């Protein structure tokens, strides 16, 4: 049975240059992360960061499979209630899709917009979709095949080292992500 939700890991890192009525925000800011009208999570309140709050808070949210955006709403908690600072919408295509395998972290920044659609700071987040069990099983199998083929070829007189990297499927074949590493044989 297929799930109707994806598990999305979002780390709300920080915001920059937050203002209310063109004045810097002094304190008590927090973020609400929404995936659809019924799913939302809230960060703790940053009491010291002012216009540059810092949370570095990880939230895991259940996201309906039909949703295409995650919304970040920034608020300031005050004695007269909560004041809206700004919001940003993150399309899922920014961290899921052809070239990004499932389960990889993406570090992203978005422009916040206030209630009048004016620019109002930046939000910095990292996000990843938790890998499905079928993808994890397929990845482990491919990595095992890669390491098995390298160990059988190492019995020859030439010594070789193989670095197994996670691969994702795309419509154009396989995509490998990572940084190439070269070894120098010190023999």
Secondary structure, 3 states (H helix, E strand, C coil): CCCCEEEEEEEEEEEECCEECCEECCCCEEEEEECCCCCEEECCCECCCCCCCEEEEEEEEEEECCCCEEEEEEEEEECCEEEEEEEEEEEHHHCCCCCCCCCCCEEEEEEEECCCCCEEEEEEEEEEECCCHHHHHHHHHHHHHHHHHHHHHCCCCCCCCCCCCCEEEECCEEEECCCCCCCCCCC
